[in-house]
Amino acid sequence: MKILFLGSPNFAKIVLQGLIDDGHEIVAVICQPDRPASRGHQIHMPAVKEFCIEKNITVLQYEKVNEHIDEIKKLNFDLFITAAFGQILSKDFLEISFGVNVHPSLLPKLRGATPIQTALLKNSSITGVTIQKIVYEVDAGDIIEQETLPIEAEDDYLSLEFKLAKLSNKLLSKALKKIKDKELDFRPQIGQPSYTKIINKEDGRLDFNKPGIDNLGIIRALFHNPGAYFTINGQRIKVLKARLVSDNILYAPKDILKDKNGFMIKCKDSVIEILQLIGPSGKIMNGKAFLNGLRNVTRVD
């Protein structure tokens, strides 16, 4: 099939690779513009754009895709597919052709832009993928394919993103075969919808006055972007990996435990061990090495 693909981040790149592997013709890919990212605010291109350059696929970058409908109408495609595109398509856009959306949650749960992060923030044990018909209301279209996926205790954003993208490939392949064979059937979404929110840098701040499991959820969900962190003496410490260990009632929240085995911080109801971090210097190190470099510090801010 001739497909117009809309998506930007790594999740979309994996889905796009699956379409190519299945033999579909990618007429063009629409993604977000290049934007500044990370330290130094260097301009970075979306993961999908980098992939398309390698594969010699036409890339179109629009700040507002709905302002380019006349240009898009000139493309020769059978249908369009969206995966983590990040823009709301207008009614005029949706009239161009039939559209399918790949959404990494069990709709109607976790509608919106951050379903993978939100599942981890909530410490959910299960999530999934939904292939749905695109309608004007965000993530409200009828279901074409849907399948659950367990979230393992060791999963973080990157591992869960990869698993969900690979499951998306499988379900999208089934959906497109139904479309080609004209055997498509739709199922309405059942149940009360829940919604995700846009995540900002402050959402990554750890709060050791809260339960340890809440802080672990933040680290698993946001360590990659925008970053999970706490501060010591006003200096930001970015946490990449952590785990919960046995509680110690002798300490108060924010106390650094006097333990030679690792870097441990007391939370409201448990203790969290910082396994890997990025210190103020920007160097990645394990928690124990960082703790050995601290002098006369007994609490985090």
N, C-alpha and C positions, 0 to 999 in steps of 0.2 A: 504494500500500500504506500501511497505518497503521503507523507506526514509533515505537517508543520509543528515543530516542537517549541514549547515555551518553558524555560526553566533556567536557573542560574547557579545554585551551589553544588557541592559535591554529590548530594543525594540525586539531583537532577542529572548529573553527568553519568552516574551508574545506570540510571533508568534509560538514558539515551543510548548508552553502549548496548543495553539489552535489545533495544529496537533494531539497532544496526546488526547485531548478531542474529536476529530473527529474519533478516533479509529485507527489512522495510527501507524504502527510499526516503531519506530525510531531505525535504525540499529546501528547508532553511531552519535556523534556530534563532529564536528571539530571546534575549536575556537582558538583565539589568546593565546599566552603564558601568564602566570601570570606576572604582571609588577608592579613596584613601583607607588604609587599614593598618593595624598594628603600630608599633613604635615608629616614630619618624613620619607617620602619615604618608607613607609611600603609596603611589597609586597601584592598585592590584586589579587584575581582570577577574571576572567570575570564573569558577572552575569549568563551567560549560564552555566558555569562550576558548580557554586554553586547549580543551579537548577538541573543539571544532577546528581550530587552527592546525592541530596535528593531523586531523582527518580530512582536511580540505573541504569542510562543510561551510556553507554560507552562513554568516552570523550577522544579525541585525540587533542593534542595541538602542533601546528607546527609554527615555526617562518617563514618558507617558505613552504607552502603546496605543491607547485609544485615539490618539491624535494622528495615527498613521494608517487608518483603516483602508484608505484608497490604495496605498502602496501594497498593503497585505492582500487585498483582493486580487491583485495581479499575479500572485503566486499560484501555481497549479498544484493543489493538494486535495486529497480525499477527505481528510479530517485533521483536526489539530489536537495535540495532547499537551496538558500542562502538568508540571511537577515542580513544586516549590518555586513558582515563578515570582510571587511577591507583588503582583499588581492585580487589581480588580478589573475584570473585563466588562466593558459596557454592553448594553443590549444590542447596539449596532454591531459590535464585534461578534457577538454570539449568533447573529443572523447570517454571518458569512458562511459558516459550515457547522457540522456536528462536532462537538468537542467532548473530550474525555479528560478527567482529572485523576491524578494519582495522589492519594492522601494517606500519609502514614499514621492512621489511627483507625479505631473501630467506630466509624461514624454511626450515629450522630455525636459520639463522644469526641471531645477535643477538636472541635472545629477551629479554624484559624491558622495563624502563621507558625506556631511553635509547638506542634503536637509531640515531637520527640523529646524536646527539653521538658515539657510539662509532665509527660508520663514519668520521667526520671525524678523530677522535683516532687512529685506526689508519691514517690517510692512504690509505684504500681508494679504488680507482678505480671501483668499481661497487657499487651497492646495489639496492634495489627495493621493491616493495610486495606484500604477501600479504593476500588476503581469505580468511579461514578460519572454519570452524565453531568455535564457542566450546565448550570442554570445561573440566573443573575444573582440570586442570594448565595453568599459565600458558603461553600461546602454543604449545600442543602439539596443537591441533586440526587436522583434515584440511584440505587446501588446496582452495579453490573457484576462485580466480583468483590468478595470480602473474605479475609482469612485472619485468624488470630496468630499471635507470636508471643511466646513467653519471654519475659525480661529476666535474665539471669542476674544473680547477686553481683557478679563481676562486671556486668555491662556498664559502660559509660556512653557518652553521646556518640563517640566515633564508632564504637562497636555496634551499638544499636542502630545507628544510621545505616551502616553497611548491611546488616541483617534485613532491615526493613526495605532497603533499596533492592536487594536480591529477591525478596518476596514480591516486591512490586513488579519486577521483571516477569516472574512466573504468572502472576495474575493478569498483567497487561497482555501477555501473549495469549492467554485464554480469551480475554475480552475482545481482542482484535480479530481472533479467529471467528468468534461469534458474529462480529460485525461483517466480516468478509462473507461468511456463509449465510448472512441474513437470518440468523437464529438468535438475535439479541433479545433478551428479556430484562425488564427492570423491576427492582424491588424498592418500595418506598422505605425511607429510614424510619425506624421504629424506636420510640423512647424519647425522653427529654434530652434535648441537646445540651452539651456543655461546651465552654469556649476557652480558648487559650488567650494569652495577652502578649503584646510585644515585650521582649526582655531587654532591659538596659543594664548598664554597668553596675548600678547600685544593687541590682538583684543578685549579684555575685558575692555580696558581702556576707561573710559568715557571722552568725550571732551565737556565741557560746552560752548565752542565757536561755537558749532554746534547746530542745532535745537533740542529741547527737545524730539521730537518724535524719532530722531535717537538714542539718549541715552536710551530712554525707550526700543527701539528695542534690543539694546545690553543687557540690563538687563534681558528682557524676554527670550532672546535666550541663554545667556551665564552664567547666575547666577549660574547654577548647575555645569558647567564645560566649560571652565577653570576658570570662575569667572568674574563678572563685578565689576569694582573698580574705585576709584579715590584716591587721596592722600591729606592729610592735614598735613602740616609741615613735609612732607616727609614720613609720616606713611600711609600705605595702609589701606583703608576702603573698605571692600567687600560689595556690595549692593545685597540684596536678593529680595527686592520688592520695587516698586516705582510707582508713578502715576503722570500724568501731571495735573497742576492746572492753574488758570488764570495767565496771564502774569502780570509783574510789571515793568513798564518802568522806575521806579526810580532807579533801580539797574542795574549793569553791569554784563556780563557773569562771572561766578565763585563766585559772591557775595553770601553770606549766608544771607537770608532775616531775618530781625528782626521781627519774627512772633512767638508768644508763642504757636500757635496751632500745630506746627510741624517743621521738619527739611527740609527747602526748599532752593534750589540752583537755581540761575538764569542761564538760558541757552541763546542761541542766540536770540530766538524768543518767549520763554515761560519760565515757572518755573516748575521744577521737585521736587516733594516731596519724600524724602527717607523714606519709611515706615518701612523697616526692614533691618538690616545690621549686619556685623560682624566686630567689632573693632579690633585694634591692639592686644588686649588681647586674641582674639579668641572667645569671648563671643558673642552670638546672642542677640541683643536687638532692641527695636523699635527706630526709628529715633529721636523722641522727647527726650527719655531718654539719648541718646548719645549727643544730642545738649545741654542738661542741664549740661553735664559734661565738655563742652568746656569752656575755659576761654580766653577772649580777642582774639578770632579768628573770623574774619569777612569774610574771603575768603578761598576757597579751592585752592590747588596748581594749 
